[in-house]
Amino acid sequence: MRLAVLDHGHSAGTKALFTLIRLLSRQPVLDAVKLVKYRADFYGRPMQRVTQEAMRGPSAWPVGDRELMAAIVAQANACEWCTQAHAAVAQAAYRDQVRVSAALGDLDTAALAEPLRATLRMLRKLTREHAVDADDMRALLAAGVSRPQIEDALAVAFAFNTMCRLADAFGFFVPGPQAFEAGAKYLLARGYR
Amino acid sequence: MADIKQARAVLEARIVEGAGQAPPAQRRAAFNNAGVSEPLAAVIDKVARQAYRVTEGDIAAARASGLSEDQIFEMVICAAVGQATRQYETAMAALEAAAGER
């Protein structure tokens, strides 16, 4: 990471927690964890409340769909770290690797329900172009996506349009797939608390 | 429906106005991606608009402008949350416009 404080600036208690995570998971501590645990009162804790509500709060979208939305937003941000991390969570949530790789490979041909595909397209446009307009939203509503579902998808996009910028700006280290799989298991069991 | 309204407001107030090492006016400027003084302005704009292109050199430039690591941490977070907020609010307004007609 580009800021030494994010690697080494944590309190003694947090460093002890990291040691425990390394021992129990047999994986390095993910940089996203190091970020939210550094001066957690400033960013980590208030952001985790947003992320937990967006990703695990009440929604018509199942967790797998929301994690796939996160991965699509990450891909549209060209954020390698978040794309891999949340593709892994989506795969674990769906118990299906093919659907996630297909969606990330070609959204137009992947075997997805049309409301989800239309939502993912809107999120991709919002992320790439920093805006969508009323016509985009009319098309989504016409595709059968409800207003609460659109709001929930936008909440996911908010969380990951923030996270991806931080992952890329702070230079998160991209570990091997096993570290992301361990992270995915944790996020499915415990959420973003 | 998931409701992030209050949690988002708390987050924004905390990072911009709460206790920190960069002055709140500078954090607000980073959040808005407007009114940041050079050479930091270029780095903040990159975080907001093209974060995947941020390099070691950008962070070095932030340091060279006199910022501590903790101040860079705060300013980058403000820039990231600020841009995500503008995207979110633009999309919510578009939804309001479209749904309001139905």
Interface residues (C-beta under 8 A of the other chain):
Chain A: R2 L3 A4 V5 L6 G9 Y38 R39 D41 F42 Y43 P46 M47 R49 V50 E53 A54 G57 P58 S59 A60 N77 A78 C79 M122 L126 T127 H130 A131 V132 D133 A134 D135 D136 M137 R138 L141 R147 P148 I150 E151 D152 L154 A155 A157 F158 A159 N161 T162 C164 R165 L166 D168 A169 F170 G171
Chain B: M1 A2 D3 I4 A7 R8 V10 L11 R14 I15 G18 A19 G20 K46 V47 A48 R49 A51 Y52 V54 E56 D58 I59 E69 D70 I72 F73 E74 V76 I77 A79 A80 V81 Q83 A84 T85 R86 Q87 Y88 T90 A91 M92 A94 L95 A97 A98 A99 E101 R102
